[in-house]
Amino acid sequence: MPTRGFSLSAGVLTVTALTVLLLVPLPLHRLGTRLAHANYTAFAQGLDTVSDRCTVGSLARAAQRIVARRARHAATISAFGGRTVRDAHASAWSPIVAGIEFRTVTFTAGTGEAMRLLQVRVNPTVASLRIHGTGAAADVPALARRANAIAAINASYFDANRQPLGYLKINGRVRNGSIATGAAFTGVFTMTGNVPQIVSRERFNPTAVDTALQAGPRLVAHGAPTKGLRETRSFRQTGVAVTNDGHIVMYATDGSYRGATWAEMQSLLTGPSRAGGIDPSDVLNLDGGSSSQIYVRQGAQTITTGFPTLLPVIIAAHAR
């Protein structure tokens, strides 16, 4: 009887918490997402102390999983040892301005959730890609509007004071000169003129580039998916890729759902174009979890997704 009474009480508390979640004010929601970001950052750096905590953020994820459409059959295992996506379908690339295109990809993650991935493709010989930061922290839409960007995603990991982690150089100015050695910081996205590149931390030469942002892990290197990445959790994903034809692709999952694993992103991005593949030479994972945000301005329409997490750095596409 005591056990049954405890279970009933726990059930009532859970239902009450999920109900209150729908009415929770934004400041408390931001507190939950800040704790969720700390969890994600710890996981991304390879720490073993990450746990699901009873925060507003974790309750939000639980509610989203309850209302999400669930698939009935098991996930497929990829050749890289992790779950792969199913039922992936990409819309046609839609031009926004010269050199910048946008499309959406729908797929079913290994959790059974129906997911959406938003992709922006930039031709750096026609349009421009820039990194903006690190002034006053804001969410991606605010930072994008401040920079008059056509599209933008969140970029580097950051600490509790909203300062970027990992090496950061913007237009020749070093904003963080420390090359991080953590497990998450294995790659560096660079720009020299209009030539993009993603290199390993070991091969990175800070003096040879105009712009550089360190993050990771590196999901694809020289066209091949990186093996050995941890596959225990799904997160909202953000990343940047350099394709074999020299384009840059920025992407982020829809923040309405829990997300996908790194292996699932490898599977999707290296797959056929009709299923969301981008023919990548290299793909670099960026800050995800509650920080994962994307902004796209397409004519009079503005597309945004993700929590309003405040952050210091974005990668943005601009018309020339």
N, C-alpha and C positions, 0 to 999 in steps of 0.2 A: 504493500500500500504506500509506504513512503516513496518508493521509486516512481510509482504511477503518479502520485501527487507532484513530484518534482518535474516529471515530463510534461504534465499538463501546464504547470506554471511556466516552464520554459517555452512551451508552445504559445501560450498567451503573450508572453513577453516578446517573442519573435514576431508574431502577427502585429502586435502593437508597434514595435519598432519599425517594421516595414510600412505600416500605415503612416506613422509620423514622418517617415522619410519623404513621403510625397509632399509634405507641407513644410519641410525643414527650410529655414532661411539660408540664403547664400553664404553668409560668413561661416556658419557651422559646416556647410557643405565644403567650403574651401579648407577648413580644418581637416576634414576627413580626407580630401584629396591630397593635402600636404603629407599626411601620415602615409597614405598609399604611395606617394612618390618616394618617400624615404624607404619604404619596403622594396619598391622596384629598383631603386638605385643600389641598395645593398645586394639584391639578387644579381643584378647585372655585373657587379664587381666580383661575383663569385663567392660571396659570404654565405655561410651556412646558418645564419641566425634569423633568416627571414621567416616570418610566420603570418598567417592570416589573423588579423586582430579584429576585435569587435568595434570597428569604427564606422562612422557614417559612410565612408568610402566602401568598406567591405559589405555593409548592408546594401548599398546601392548595387554593387556587383551581384549580390545574391538575388535582389529583386529583378535585375535585368536577366539573369539566368532563368528565373521562374517564368517570365513572360516571353522569353525568346522561343522561337520555333525550333523544336528538337527533331533531329533526324533519328530514325529507328534502327539503322544498321551501323555496324562498327566502323571505326576509322581505318583507312588503309595505312600500312606501314611503308615508309619510303625507303629507298636504297641507302639513305644516310642515317637510318636508325630511329627516325622520329615520325610523328604523324604527318600525313600529307593532306592536302585539301581535296574536296570533292565538288562536283557540279559547278566548276568555275566558268564564268562567262564574262567577257569584257565587252563594253560598248565600243563603238567606233570612236577614234580620236576626234575631238571637236576643237577646231581652231579658236583661240581667244583673240590673240593678236599675232603678228608675224613672229614666228619662231617659238610660240608658246601654245601648247595643246593640253586638253584635259579629257579624262575619261574615268568611268567607274567600273569596278570589277566586283561582281557578286560571287560568293562561294560559300561552301559549308565547311566550317572548321572542324577539327577533330572532336571538339566538345559537342558537336551537333548543332551549334548555333549558325544561323544564316547570317553571314557577314558581308560587309561592303568595304572595299579598298578604293581609295581615291588616289589617282595618279596624275601628276603634271609632268609633261615632257617639254624640255627646253633645248632648242638648238642654239648653242652658245655663239655661233657665228652670225646669228641674226638677232637674237635677244640677249639679255645679260642676266647673269646669276650673281647675287651679292649676299654677303653675310652682314647682318646688322646687329649691333649690341655694343657695349653692355651698359646702357644708360639705366633709367628707371625701369624696373621689371614690370611687365604687363603680359596679358594673354596674347596669343598669336594674332587674332584680328586687330587688336589695338596697335601692336607693333607693325603689322603690315600696312595699316592705314597711315601710321606715322611715317613709314618709308615710301608711301605711294606705290606699293607693290601690286603686281597683278595676281601673284599667288605666293604663299609662304607656308613653311612648316616650322615647328619647333626644332631646335638643333642640339646643342651640347647638354651634357649632364651639368647639374649645378648643386651647390651646397645649400645649407639651411639659410644662408644670408643672400641667396639668389645670385651668387657669383659663379661664373662658369668653371667647370672642372675640365682638366685636359688642356693641351696646348691650343692657343687661339691667336690667330694673326688676321687682321682685317685691313685690306688695302695697304699693306706694308707696315702697319702699326701692330706691334705685339701687345696683345691685351692680357695674355696669360702665358708666360714663358716656360712654365713647367711642363715637361713631357711626362704624362702620367704613366705609371707602370702597372696599374691594376688590370685585372682580367678583362674588363669591359673595354679598355682603351687600346685595342689592338690595331686600329687603322686611323688614317688621316685623310680627310678630303681636302684637296688642294686646287687652287686655280692660279695659273700663270698666264696672264693675258686672258684669252678666251678658251684656253685649253684646260679641261678638267681632268683630274686624276685622283684615284684612291690608292694609297700606298700603305704598306705595313709600317708599324711604328719603328721597326728596326731599320728600314730603308729611308725613312723620312729625313730630309735635309731642310731645316727651317730657313736657311739663307737662300734657297733656290726657288722660292715661291713667293707670290704676292699675298695670297690668302690661304689660310690653313685652319682646319677645325678637326680636333682629335675626338674620336668617339669609338663606338664599337659595340659588340664584336663585328668583325668583318664577315658577312654572311656568304659572299661569293668573292673569290680571288682568281683572276685570270680565267674567268669563265666557268670555274668549277666550284660547286658548293663546298664551303668549309665544313670539315668533319669534326665531330667531337664536342659540339656545342651542347650545353645542358638543355634537357627537354622536359623538365618536370612541370613547367607552368605555362599558362597562356597569359599574354599581356597585350594591351593595345600597342600597336606597332607604328613606328615612324622611321623612315630611312631615306637615304640618297644613293643613287646608282649612276654609274657611267656605263653607257651601252657600247657595244662593239663598233657602232657607227659614230661615236663621239657625242651623242646626246646625253643630257642629264635628266634623270627621272627622280622626282620627289614623290614620296607616297606616305599615306597614313591611313590606318584603319578607322572605320566609323566608331566614334566614341560611345555609341549606344550599347555596345556589347563588350564582353570581357576581352576578346581579342584572339590572337593566334600565337603559336610557338614560332621560334626562329626556324625550325625545320619546315614548318608549313609555309613560311614566307619564302624560304629557299625553293621549295617545290613549285610555288605559284610563279615566282619571278623568273625562274629558269625554264618554265613551261612554254607552250605555244602562245603566240600573241593573242589568239582568240580567247584564251583562258587567263589572260592577265600577264603573260610573259613579256619581257622587255628586251630579250637577247643581251643580258648584262655581261660586261667584262668584269666589273667589280660592284659590290653592294656593301654599303656601310650602314649598320644599325645605328640609329640615333636615340635620344632619350625617348622612352615610351611610357607605358603605364598611364597614370593620370596626367602626365605632361603632353601626351600625344594629341596634337592639334594640327589642323590644316585650314587654310583660308584660300579661296579662289574667287576672283572677281571677274565675272563673265558678262560683259555688257552691264545691264541694269540689275542683273542677278548676282547675289553674293552667296557663296556656299561656305559654310563653316561647320566643323564638327570637333568634338572634344570638350573636356571640362575647361572652365575658365582659369586654369592654373597660371599663376604669374611666373614668368621666366625671363632670362636675360638676353637670349640670343635666338635669332631666326635665320633661316636660309630663304631667300626671296628671289622670285623671278620678276624681271622688269622689261618693259618694252624699250627699244632703243630709239 
